[in-house]
Amino acid sequence: MKTESRLEKVLASGQLAVTSEVGPPRGCNVDVIKEKANMIKDYVDGINITDNQTAMVRMSSIAGGIVIKQMGLDPIIQMVSRDRNRLAMQSDILGAYALGCNTMLCLSGDHPQFGDHPMAKPVYDIDSINMIKMVKDMRDEGKFQGGADITEPPKMFIGAAANPFADPFELRVMRLAKKVAAGVDFIQTQCIFNTAKFEEWMKQVVDRGLDEKVAILAGITPMKSLGMAKYMKSKVPGMDIPDEVIDRLAGVDKEKQAEEGIKMAIEQMQRLKECKGVKGFHIMAIEWEQKVPELVKGAGLYPRPEV
């Protein structure tokens, strides 16, 4: 074991892992985090705390992670390089680990022009691949990126994201390979709606032997409505929403579309449980955390393992 991360322990046991996420509030009320976390706590092995998601100002990921930790749960802090240079990132990693956070996700982050502060200057001192290498060297070599020794290194379980659907498709596995070479331990993928294309990506992952070097958690987002599906298809970059998803939601009454969306997500999880290389699921139930238990139970992934 590299760390004390519960997620690492579950993955090491050979059982399928489940993670989900909580968006911190756009204010100082920690009860927002607690309420969402309590909905999912018995059904997941780690809870992502997003870091100014979609470039919108929110309570910090580390502060949210500490709230989760104080609840006796297992936070996965996200860190984007958009908002920090390498000095600030390394400092925050030390602080987060010192306060009990031992699992993190390394991300580049959406550009500020897409958020509520388009005038903000992006940092991007390093990208997500170099951030992975930086955290790995801090953990395994006890070294800051500048070369100095770390007295007590932060033993972080290192995650990152992958989007199998971004163009050009043929380069997506190559980018994953770079993250594996940098030292990533687990991957949470973009929301999957085109299951066949994801399975094609996973075949390339397996053919290159990457599934033996990194744990891939398939990203699952239940559709609330036909309107949500149409919006994501036309307005959200990097999404691949097949017409059959639209047609299936359009084929039921409006008041039953949410139920159909849950059913589709459960069917997808059941199918992907059999996909070689998939080691678990990352459920992104956007402002719909109360549905996570239904998804986990429906996919036959409850109760969660004792490790």
C-alpha positions, 0 to 999 in steps of 0.5 A: 500500500502506498497510502492510507487511502480507503479508495486504495484499500478497496481497489487493492482488495479487487472489489469494484470501487465507488466514488461520488462528488459534492460541490461546495457552496458559494458561501460559508455554510458547511451544512450544505456539504454535510447534507450532501455527504450524509446522503451518499456516505454509506454508498461510496468509498470516497467523496470528491470535493470539487475545486471551483468547478466550471471556474465559478467561485466556491468554498475551497476544496481543501476546506470542504475536504476537512469538513468531510474528514471531520464527519468520519468520511473519506474526502478526495480533494480536487486541485486545479492548476488554473488557480495556483502556481507550483509553490501554492500547490505544494503548500496546499498539498502539505496542508491538506495531508496534515489535516487528514486528506490523503486522496486527491485529483489532479486537474488543469481546470476550466479556463476562467473565461467560462466562469463568473470571473472571465477577467481573472488571470489563469495561472496554468504554471504546470498542467495536470500531467506535471502535477501528477509527477510533482505529487508522486515525487513529493510522496515517493521521493520526499522531494519538492519540485525545486529539489529540496527534501520534505521532512515528512512527505504527504502520502497522497493517493493520486488521481486524475481525470480522462475524457475518452470522447474528446477529439481527436479520439485516437490520441485519448489513450496516448494522453492517458499513457502520459498520466500513467507514466507520470505516476497516477494511481486512479482515473475518473472518466468524463460522464459516459453516455456513448457506452460503445465508444467508451468500450472501444477506448477501454479496449485500447487501454487494455491492449496497451496494458494500462489497465494493469498500471492504473485503476479506471473508474467509469464516470456515470451521470444520470439524466434528469430530463430530456432537456438536460440531455439536449443541453449537454449534447449541444452546449457542453464541450467534450460530451458525446450524447448519442441520439438513442439517449435523446430518443429514449428519454423523449419516448416517455412522459415528462414526469417519468423522464427522471425515472428513465434516466436512473434506469439508464444509468443503472443499466450502464453500470451493470454493463460496464461491470463486465468491461475488462479494465473497469475497476469501479465507478465515479457517480456524478449526480449533479445536484441529485445526490439523493439518487446515489443510493438507488444507483449503487444498489441498482448496480449491485454494489451495495453494501460497500466492502469493509477494508 
